[in-house]
Amino acid sequence: MKYGILVDSGGIIIDDSAIKNTNIHVIPLHVILGDKTEFLDTPENIKKYDVFTRVSNKEEITTSMASPGELEVKYDEMLKKYDHILHITITPNLSGMKDVALMVTQDEKYTGKVTVIDHFTAANGIKYLALKMDEMIKSGITDLEEFKKIADVASDKIFLGLIPGDIKKLHRGGRGKGALISLLKFVKTKFLIRWGEKPKNIGISRTLKGIIEKTMTAGHKMSGDDADIILVSTIQTDPAYIELAKKEIQQRGFTYTQENIPSIYGCHAGTETLGVIMIPNEIKKSN
């Protein structure tokens, strides 16, 4: 059994070098401008349409899932190379992509050939789940249940603490409503939202220092003390703001790496969005 992995651009930036020489493939979501111009969520298009400047200017930007037809084309393309596809969609609380995938896989030509993975991991955490599955494939694991089990571990232990740059924009977009509705009365306040099956507000602070402290405490409680720490931001987050976050993490004695977050998070949460992701031992690659 030869497995391939499909992830959408809500979990992996399409040109991410980490997925080179892997069994991981990416299907782009869609970005829609206020004038109804629609295009694929690729790094080239995000730059071409100056998406994050538009977000900063408070223009209406929305996103949408890939179409059933696009997904069929991708499945058919991958099944020329693989016997079975593990499809890790963006989570249902962010997009309808999972519902589209489940609908498409009802076609008998995909019976026994595509598994839509249940999970509640988000953003770059999806990438690390995919990389772990790729490592399992390369080690010779063929039992589908083993892949489902590691997805359950990821849901339980990968921490994503999102610090939205624009809480009102995130609320207007319909993401994380339950976590946000009570926060809209606050101004000039930073919020920490843990993204999971149900997004949850777990911290409020007037300062970045205070919110980073809450982030590290919550993250280690969920992922363990030896988890890898990743600081994520949009491609247009103010470098000075990122440096402040780095300083606060370093002053607490933690090491970390830094990555860009997939574009849709900036589209919905604002360009000044930051996040801290923690990857537990069970999901870390062994090499």
Secondary structure, DSSP 8 states (H G I E B T S, - for coil): --EEEEEETTTS-TT-GGGTTSSEEEE--EEEETT--EEE--HHHHHHTTHHHHHHTT--EEEE---HHHHHHHHHHHHTT-SEEEEE---TTT-SHHHHHHHHTTSGGGTTTEEE------THHHHHHHHHHHHHHHTT---HHHHHHHHHHHHHH-EEEEE-S-HHHHHHTTTTHHHHGGGTT--S-EEEEE-SSS-EEEEEESSHHHHHHHHHHHHHHHH-TT-EEEEEE-TTS-HHHHHHHHHHHHHTT---EEEE--HHHHHHH-TT-EEEEEE-TTTS---
